[in-house]
């Protein structure tokens, strides 16, 4: 949009070559406070020319940064880690003001992002190659990993700090320059991270923030000097990013949508399961790719589970995320809130039993609020089951057996995360072996891997060959090279191995 009449503190800038740079495209988008519904700023939307200019500065910076010592890179990462830790409260307040999640959720997001920075500080160890002496007489062979150059991250609104840290910490530690295209809905966290990188001693141009919409995304995907793209978002966009990026010859890891199921067996600790499911389904207003959106109740546990979950919801408070005592904040936009509310109506019309209706709760009159909804007797044909709603809506599907529940989960096109609640170790072991999902929790509702593993789903939840962050992230942001060498001398082989001799 070109609406510059909005009353706001001002227009945000891009971050290029170590400092703020105003947008020049003439196009902007409004940033809102979801708790009040009022616009707070304008964010510029980069043109192709702006993307090209920013990438060129990143290319120059990458050329120098790749030759920096591993100890220097680690020192910058350690300094960045300390700054992020000491200023976490400031960043959490920024996240809450633009996303709407409660401060505790924002702080948790930063903590999980910090784990990835801490992992990346070990880059001298992570980039160690292998060495084979005397692979042939007088011939040694060794492997090295080298940075790609300029890499880009396209990140979603729901984790404006954590997801960029999933990407940029490893990318920068590996010797690349990183260009971040954050969501235009809550872009200020990205600028805060940029300032921290600068204070940590990162050379100008190694971390860039470009605000934008599809035009900026396409420009990054098409740019000859962007070697790789990481993305987190919905499945349709993930597929688009993957297909267009790989067609342009880039490495692409694109994480898509989710419909995460929790299988609850009759022997489960019901209080533990109900507490966990409520937290996982309604935390951050359900706007999490690892949120539990379906509880699969096996046999006679269904009535007790629905009752236990329903009994917990009246005690939860919906309100502005920065107010003490708030358990769930608003959704990100008015349009998204209305879309989620429509799904509730569709579910009821299709025959689902509305146990708790989030549309009927006592909610703040301003802002983009929707209460917590619990639907029972949902069937796999209903849109509340088939679609990724991305809101505070939990569906309960009743099945007669473990096998039926497992088959239901495996038939779903999404395969990001899942969980099982049971006291039976044999059932849990069979579930983790046979379920066709990338991340599995056993009595753990949101099985996000710690930073020294890697994050990623299966099926329509992931496009590409590698998961994100952790060891697979290091591999994604580097290229392997094998060197075979021989030096002249008395120990040199007299056998012709096809290697040119040095005279």
C-alpha positions as CSV (number, residue, x, y, z in Angstrom):
1,X,0.0,0.0,0.0
2,X,1.1,3.6,-0.4
3,X,-0.8,5.0,2.7
4,X,1.5,7.4,4.3
5,X,-1.3,9.2,6.2
6,X,-1.3,6.7,9.0
7,X,-0.5,8.2,12.4
8,X,2.5,6.3,13.6
9,X,5.9,6.9,15.2
10,X,7.4,6.8,11.8
11,X,8.7,4.6,9.0
12,X,11.1,1.8,9.8
13,X,14.3,1.3,7.7
14,X,16.1,-1.5,6.1
15,X,19.5,-2.5,7.6
16,X,22.2,-2.5,5.0
17,X,26.0,-2.4,5.4
18,X,25.9,-2.0,9.1
19,X,23.2,0.7,9.5
20,X,19.6,1.9,8.8
21,X,18.8,2.7,5.2
22,X,15.4,4.3,4.2
23,X,13.3,2.5,1.6
24,X,13.1,4.0,-1.8
25,X,10.4,2.0,-3.5
26,X,7.6,4.3,-2.4
27,X,5.7,1.2,-1.2
28,X,4.9,0.6,2.5
29,X,2.9,-1.6,4.7
30,X,1.4,-0.9,8.1
31,X,2.5,-2.5,11.3
32,X,-0.2,-3.0,14.0
33,X,-0.3,-3.5,17.7
34,X,-2.6,-6.6,17.7
35,X,-3.8,-5.9,21.3
36,X,-5.3,-2.5,20.3
37,X,-5.8,-2.8,16.6
38,X,-4.0,0.5,16.0
39,X,-1.2,1.0,13.5
40,X,2.2,1.7,15.1
41,X,4.6,2.2,12.1
42,X,5.1,1.9,8.4
43,X,7.5,-0.7,7.0
44,X,9.1,-0.2,3.5
45,X,8.6,-2.9,0.9
46,X,11.9,-3.3,-1.1
47,X,12.0,-3.2,-4.8
48,X,14.1,-5.5,-7.0
49,X,16.6,-2.7,-7.3
50,X,16.9,-2.3,-3.6
51,X,17.3,-6.1,-3.1
52,X,20.1,-6.1,-5.8
53,X,21.9,-3.3,-4.1
54,X,21.7,-4.9,-0.7
55,X,22.9,-8.3,-2.0
56,X,25.9,-6.6,-3.7
57,X,27.0,-5.2,-0.3
58,X,26.5,-8.6,1.2
59,X,28.7,-10.2,-1.5
60,X,31.5,-7.8,-0.7
61,X,31.2,-8.5,3.0
62,X,31.1,-12.2,2.5
63,X,34.3,-12.1,0.5
64,X,36.1,-10.8,3.6
65,X,34.2,-12.6,6.3
66,X,34.8,-16.0,4.9
67,X,38.6,-15.5,5.4
68,X,38.1,-14.5,9.1
69,X,39.6,-17.0,11.5
70,X,37.3,-19.5,13.3
71,X,38.4,-17.9,16.6
72,X,37.2,-14.5,15.5
73,X,33.9,-15.8,14.3
74,X,33.4,-17.6,17.6
75,X,34.3,-14.4,19.5
76,X,31.6,-12.5,17.6
77,X,29.1,-15.2,18.3
78,X,30.0,-15.2,22.0
79,X,29.6,-11.4,22.2
80,X,26.3,-11.6,20.3
81,X,25.1,-14.3,22.7
82,X,25.9,-12.1,25.8
83,X,24.1,-9.1,24.3
84,X,21.1,-11.1,23.4
85,X,20.9,-12.6,26.8
86,X,21.4,-9.3,28.7
87,X,18.8,-7.5,26.5
88,X,16.2,-10.3,26.2
89,X,13.6,-8.3,28.1
90,X,13.8,-5.4,25.6
91,X,13.4,-7.8,22.7
92,X,10.5,-9.6,24.3
93,X,8.7,-6.3,24.7
94,X,9.2,-5.6,21.0
95,X,7.9,-9.1,20.0
96,X,4.8,-8.7,22.2
97,X,4.0,-5.2,20.9
98,X,4.0,-6.4,17.2
99,X,3.1,-10.1,17.4
100,X,0.8,-10.0,20.5
101,X,2.1,-13.1,22.3
102,X,2.4,-12.8,26.1
103,X,5.8,-11.7,27.5
104,X,6.5,-15.2,28.8
105,X,6.0,-16.7,25.4
106,X,8.2,-14.0,23.9
107,X,10.9,-14.7,26.5
108,X,10.7,-18.4,25.7
109,X,11.1,-17.8,22.0
110,X,14.3,-15.8,22.7
111,X,15.6,-18.6,25.0
112,X,15.2,-21.1,22.2
113,X,16.9,-18.8,19.8
114,X,19.8,-18.4,22.2
115,X,20.3,-22.1,22.2
116,X,21.1,-21.9,18.5
117,X,23.5,-19.1,19.0
118,X,25.2,-21.1,21.7
119,X,25.5,-24.1,19.4
120,X,27.0,-21.9,16.7
121,X,29.7,-20.6,19.1
122,X,31.2,-24.1,18.8
123,X,32.0,-23.5,15.1
124,X,35.7,-24.3,15.4
125,X,34.7,-27.8,16.4
126,X,31.7,-28.1,14.1
127,X,33.8,-27.3,11.0
128,X,36.5,-29.8,11.7
129,X,37.1,-32.0,8.7
130,X,38.6,-35.5,8.4
131,X,42.2,-36.5,7.5
132,X,43.6,-39.7,6.1
133,X,47.3,-40.0,6.1
134,X,48.9,-42.2,3.5
135,X,45.8,-43.0,1.5
136,X,48.4,-44.1,-0.9
137,X,52.1,-44.1,-0.4
138,X,53.0,-40.4,0.1
139,X,49.4,-39.3,-0.6
140,X,47.2,-37.7,2.1
141,X,43.5,-37.0,1.7
142,X,41.4,-34.6,3.8
143,X,38.0,-32.9,3.8
144,X,37.1,-29.3,4.4
145,X,33.8,-27.4,4.5
146,X,33.6,-23.9,3.0
147,X,31.0,-21.2,3.2
148,X,28.5,-20.6,0.3
149,X,28.8,-16.8,0.1
150,X,25.5,-14.9,0.5
151,X,22.5,-16.8,1.9
152,X,19.0,-15.6,2.6
153,X,16.4,-16.2,5.2
154,X,12.7,-15.6,4.7
155,X,11.0,-15.8,8.1
156,X,7.4,-15.9,9.4
157,X,5.5,-13.6,11.8
158,X,4.9,-16.1,14.5
159,X,8.6,-16.3,15.7
160,X,10.2,-13.0,14.7
161,X,13.3,-13.6,16.7
162,X,13.7,-17.4,17.1
163,X,13.4,-18.4,13.5
164,X,15.9,-15.9,12.2
165,X,18.3,-17.1,14.9
166,X,17.7,-20.7,13.7
167,X,19.2,-19.5,10.4
168,X,21.6,-16.6,10.9
169,X,23.7,-18.0,13.8
170,X,24.9,-21.0,11.8
171,X,25.1,-19.2,8.5
172,X,27.3,-16.4,9.9
173,X,29.4,-18.8,12.0
174,X,30.1,-20.8,8.8
175,X,31.5,-17.7,7.1
176,X,28.5,-16.5,5.0
177,X,26.8,-13.2,4.8
178,X,23.2,-13.4,5.7
179,X,20.3,-11.5,4.2
180,X,17.1,-11.6,6.3
181,X,13.6,-10.9,4.9
182,X,11.4,-10.8,8.0
183,X,7.6,-10.8,8.0
184,X,6.4,-7.3,7.3
185,X,3.8,-7.8,10.0
186,X,6.3,-7.7,12.9
187,X,9.7,-6.5,11.5
188,X,11.2,-4.6,14.5
189,X,12.7,-7.7,16.1
190,X,14.9,-8.2,13.1
191,X,16.2,-4.7,13.3
192,X,17.0,-5.2,17.0
193,X,19.0,-8.3,16.1
194,X,20.9,-6.4,13.5
195,X,21.9,-3.8,16.1
196,X,23.1,-6.5,18.4
197,X,25.2,-8.1,15.7
198,X,26.8,-4.7,15.0
199,X,27.5,-4.2,18.7
200,X,29.0,-7.7,18.9
201,X,31.6,-6.7,16.3
202,X,30.2,-8.4,13.2
203,X,31.6,-6.6,10.1
204,X,29.2,-4.3,8.2
205,X,27.3,-6.1,5.5
206,X,27.5,-9.6,7.0
207,X,24.0,-9.3,8.4
208,X,21.4,-7.4,6.3
209,X,17.7,-6.8,6.9
210,X,15.4,-6.2,3.9
211,X,11.8,-5.6,4.5
212,X,9.4,-6.6,1.7
213,X,6.6,-8.6,0.3
214,X,6.5,-11.0,-2.7
215,X,8.5,-8.7,-4.9
216,X,11.5,-8.8,-2.5
217,X,11.1,-12.6,-2.0
218,X,11.1,-13.2,-5.8
219,X,14.1,-10.9,-6.2
220,X,16.1,-13.0,-3.6
221,X,15.0,-16.3,-5.2
222,X,16.1,-15.1,-8.6
223,X,19.3,-13.3,-7.7
224,X,22.4,-14.9,-9.1
225,X,24.6,-14.1,-6.1
226,X,22.3,-15.6,-3.5
227,X,23.5,-19.1,-3.0
228,X,20.9,-20.6,-0.6
229,X,17.5,-19.7,0.8
230,X,16.0,-20.9,4.1
231,X,12.2,-20.4,4.7
232,X,9.6,-21.1,7.3
233,X,5.9,-20.6,6.6
234,X,2.8,-22.1,5.1
235,X,3.0,-25.2,2.8
236,X,1.8,-23.4,-0.4
237,X,4.4,-20.7,0.0
238,X,7.1,-23.3,1.0
239,X,6.4,-25.2,-2.1
240,X,6.6,-22.0,-4.2
241,X,9.9,-21.0,-2.5
242,X,11.4,-24.4,-3.1
243,X,10.4,-24.7,-6.7
244,X,11.4,-21.2,-7.7
245,X,14.7,-21.3,-5.7
246,X,15.9,-24.7,-6.9
247,X,14.9,-23.7,-10.5
248,X,17.4,-20.9,-10.1
249,X,20.1,-23.3,-9.0
250,X,20.0,-22.5,-5.3
251,X,20.0,-24.7,-2.2
252,X,16.6,-24.4,-0.5
253,X,15.3,-25.6,2.8
254,X,11.6,-24.7,3.1
255,X,9.6,-25.6,6.1
256,X,5.9,-25.7,5.5
257,X,2.6,-26.0,7.5
258,X,1.5,-28.5,10.2
259,X,-1.4,-30.3,11.6
260,X,0.1,-31.8,14.7
261,X,-1.7,-34.6,16.5
262,X,-1.5,-35.9,20.1
263,X,-2.4,-39.5,20.5
264,X,-3.8,-40.0,24.0
265,X,-4.1,-43.7,25.2
266,X,-6.5,-44.9,27.9
267,X,-3.6,-45.4,30.3
268,X,-2.2,-41.9,30.0
269,X,-1.7,-39.7,33.0
270,X,-4.8,-37.6,32.3
271,X,-3.8,-34.5,34.3
272,X,-0.4,-34.4,32.6
273,X,-1.9,-34.9,29.2
274,X,-4.6,-32.3,29.6
275,X,-2.2,-29.7,31.0
276,X,0.2,-30.3,28.2
277,X,-2.4,-30.3,25.4
278,X,-3.9,-27.0,26.7
279,X,-0.5,-25.3,26.8
280,X,0.5,-26.7,23.3
281,X,-2.8,-25.9,21.7
282,X,-3.5,-22.4,23.0
283,X,0.0,-21.0,23.7
284,X,0.8,-18.0,21.5
285,X,-2.9,-18.1,20.4
286,X,-2.1,-21.3,18.5
287,X,0.1,-19.4,16.0
288,X,2.9,-22.0,16.2
289,X,3.9,-24.5,13.6
290,X,4.4,-27.0,16.5
291,X,1.1,-26.3,18.2
292,X,-1.1,-29.3,18.9
293,X,-4.3,-28.8,16.9
294,X,-5.7,-32.3,17.1
295,X,-6.1,-34.6,20.1
296,X,-6.7,-38.2,19.0
297,X,-8.5,-39.9,21.9
298,X,-8.4,-43.7,22.0
299,X,-11.4,-45.6,23.3
300,X,-12.8,-44.7,26.7
301,X,-10.4,-41.9,27.4
302,X,-12.2,-39.5,25.1
303,X,-15.0,-38.3,27.5
304,X,-12.5,-37.8,30.4
305,X,-10.0,-36.0,28.2
306,X,-12.6,-33.6,26.8
307,X,-13.9,-32.9,30.2
308,X,-10.4,-32.3,31.6
309,X,-9.4,-29.9,28.8
310,X,-12.7,-28.0,29.0
311,X,-12.4,-27.6,32.7
312,X,-9.1,-25.9,32.4
313,X,-10.1,-23.2,29.8
314,X,-12.3,-20.9,32.0
315,X,-9.3,-20.2,34.3
316,X,-7.2,-18.9,31.4
317,X,-7.1,-15.1,30.7
318,X,-7.2,-13.7,27.2
319,X,-5.9,-10.1,27.0
320,X,-2.9,-7.9,26.0
321,X,0.3,-9.8,26.1
322,X,2.1,-7.2,28.1
323,X,-0.4,-7.3,31.0
324,X,0.4,-9.4,34.0
325,X,-1.7,-12.5,34.4
326,X,-2.5,-12.8,30.7
327,X,-2.3,-16.4,29.4
328,X,-3.1,-15.8,25.7
329,X,-2.8,-12.7,23.6
330,X,-4.4,-11.6,20.3
331,X,-4.0,-13.0,16.9
332,X,-1.7,-11.2,14.4
333,X,-4.2,-9.4,12.3
334,X,-8.0,-8.8,12.1
335,X,-8.2,-10.8,8.9
336,X,-6.6,-13.8,10.4
337,X,-8.8,-13.6,13.5
338,X,-11.9,-13.6,11.3
339,X,-10.6,-16.5,9.2
340,X,-10.1,-18.6,12.3
341,X,-13.5,-17.7,13.6
342,X,-15.0,-18.8,10.3
343,X,-13.4,-22.3,10.7
344,X,-15.2,-22.6,14.0
345,X,-18.5,-22.0,12.3
346,X,-17.7,-24.4,9.6
347,X,-16.8,-27.1,12.1
348,X,-20.1,-26.6,14.0
349,X,-22.1,-26.7,10.7
350,X,-20.4,-29.9,9.7
351,X,-21.4,-31.6,12.9
352,X,-18.6,-31.0,15.4
353,X,-19.6,-30.4,19.0
354,X,-18.6,-27.0,20.2
355,X,-17.6,-27.7,23.8
356,X,-16.0,-24.2,24.3
357,X,-16.6,-21.5,21.8
358,X,-13.9,-18.8,21.6
359,X,-16.2,-16.5,19.7
360,X,-18.5,-16.2,22.8
361,X,-15.9,-15.5,25.4
362,X,-15.6,-12.2,27.2
363,X,-12.8,-10.5,25.2
364,X,-11.2,-7.1,25.1
365,X,-13.2,-4.8,22.8
366,X,-10.2,-3.6,20.9
367,X,-7.5,-5.6,19.1
368,X,-7.6,-8.9,17.3
369,X,-8.8,-11.2,20.0
370,X,-10.4,-14.6,19.8
371,X,-10.9,-17.0,22.7
372,X,-9.9,-20.6,23.1
373,X,-12.1,-23.1,21.2
374,X,-12.6,-26.8,21.9
375,X,-14.3,-29.0,19.3
376,X,-15.3,-32.6,20.0
377,X,-16.5,-35.3,17.6
378,X,-14.5,-33.9,14.7
379,X,-14.1,-36.2,11.7
380,X,-11.3,-36.2,9.1
381,X,-13.5,-34.8,6.4
382,X,-14.2,-31.5,8.2
383,X,-12.2,-28.4,7.2
384,X,-11.3,-27.9,10.9
385,X,-9.3,-31.1,10.6
386,X,-8.0,-30.9,7.0
387,X,-6.8,-27.3,7.0
388,X,-4.0,-25.6,9.0
389,X,-6.0,-23.1,11.0
390,X,-3.1,-21.5,12.9
391,X,-5.2,-20.3,15.7
392,X,-6.5,-21.2,19.2
393,X,-8.7,-24.1,18.0
394,X,-8.3,-27.7,19.3
395,X,-10.2,-30.6,17.6
396,X,-10.8,-33.9,19.3
397,X,-11.1,-36.9,17.1
398,X,-12.3,-40.1,18.6
399,X,-10.8,-43.5,17.6
400,X,-11.4,-47.0,18.8
401,X,-7.8,-48.2,19.0
402,X,-4.1,-47.4,18.9
403,X,-3.9,-48.8,15.3
404,X,-6.7,-46.6,14.1
405,X,-5.1,-43.5,15.7
406,X,-1.7,-44.3,14.2
407,X,-3.3,-44.8,10.8
408,X,-5.1,-41.4,11.1
409,X,-1.9,-39.6,11.8
410,X,0.0,-41.3,9.1
411,X,-2.7,-40.5,6.5
412,X,-2.4,-36.7,7.1
413,X,-0.5,-34.8,4.5
414,X,1.3,-32.7,7.2
415,X,4.0,-34.4,9.2
416,X,5.7,-31.8,11.3
417,X,5.3,-32.8,14.9
418,X,3.3,-35.3,16.9
419,X,3.1,-36.7,20.5
420,X,1.8,-39.7,22.4
421,X,0.6,-39.7,25.9
422,X,0.8,-43.1,27.6
423,X,2.4,-45.0,30.5
424,X,3.1,-48.0,28.2
425,X,6.7,-48.0,27.0
426,X,6.0,-50.6,24.4
427,X,3.2,-48.5,22.8
428,X,5.5,-45.4,22.9
429,X,8.3,-47.3,21.2
430,X,6.1,-48.6,18.5
431,X,4.6,-45.2,18.0
432,X,8.0,-43.5,17.6
433,X,9.1,-46.2,15.1
434,X,6.0,-46.4,13.0
435,X,4.6,-42.8,13.0
436,X,5.5,-41.0,9.7
437,X,6.3,-37.6,11.3
438,X,9.6,-35.8,11.6
439,X,9.5,-34.8,15.3
440,X,8.0,-37.0,18.0
441,X,7.2,-36.4,21.6
442,X,6.6,-39.0,24.2
443,X,4.6,-37.4,27.0
444,X,6.1,-34.1,25.6
445,X,3.5,-32.0,23.7
446,X,5.8,-29.8,21.6
447,X,8.9,-31.8,20.6
448,X,11.0,-29.0,19.3
449,X,14.6,-30.5,19.2
450,X,17.3,-28.9,21.2
451,X,19.8,-26.9,19.2
452,X,22.4,-29.7,18.8
453,X,19.8,-31.7,16.9
454,X,17.9,-30.4,13.9
455,X,14.3,-29.2,13.3
456,X,12.1,-30.4,10.4
457,X,9.1,-32.4,9.5
458,X,8.2,-34.8,6.7
459,X,5.8,-34.8,3.8
460,X,4.2,-31.4,3.1
461,X,5.8,-29.9,6.1
462,X,9.3,-29.9,4.5
463,X,10.6,-29.1,1.0
464,X,14.3,-29.9,0.6
465,X,16.7,-32.4,1.8
466,X,17.9,-31.0,5.1
467,X,16.3,-30.0,8.3
468,X,17.0,-26.6,10.0
469,X,19.7,-25.6,12.5
470,X,21.9,-28.0,14.4
471,X,24.3,-30.2,12.5
472,X,22.2,-30.2,9.3
473,X,22.1,-26.4,9.4
474,X,25.9,-26.3,9.4
475,X,26.0,-28.7,6.4
476,X,23.4,-26.6,4.6
477,X,25.4,-23.4,4.9
478,X,28.7,-25.0,3.8
479,X,30.0,-27.0,0.8
480,X,32.2,-30.0,1.2
481,X,35.5,-30.3,-0.5
482,X,38.0,-33.2,-0.5
483,X,41.7,-32.5,-1.1
484,X,44.1,-35.2,-2.2
485,X,47.7,-34.1,-1.9
486,X,51.2,-35.4,-2.5
487,X,54.5,-33.6,-2.0
488,X,57.8,-34.6,-3.6
489,X,60.4,-36.3,-1.4
490,X,62.0,-39.6,-0.6
491,X,58.7,-41.0,0.7
492,X,56.8,-40.1,-2.5
493,X,55.1,-43.0,-4.3
494,X,56.8,-44.4,-7.4
495,X,53.4,-45.8,-8.5
496,X,51.5,-43.8,-11.0
497,X,48.1,-43.0,-9.3
498,X,47.0,-40.5,-11.9
499,X,48.0,-37.5,-9.9
500,X,50.3,-34.9,-11.6
501,X,53.7,-34.8,-10.0
502,X,55.2,-31.6,-8.7
503,X,58.7,-31.0,-10.0
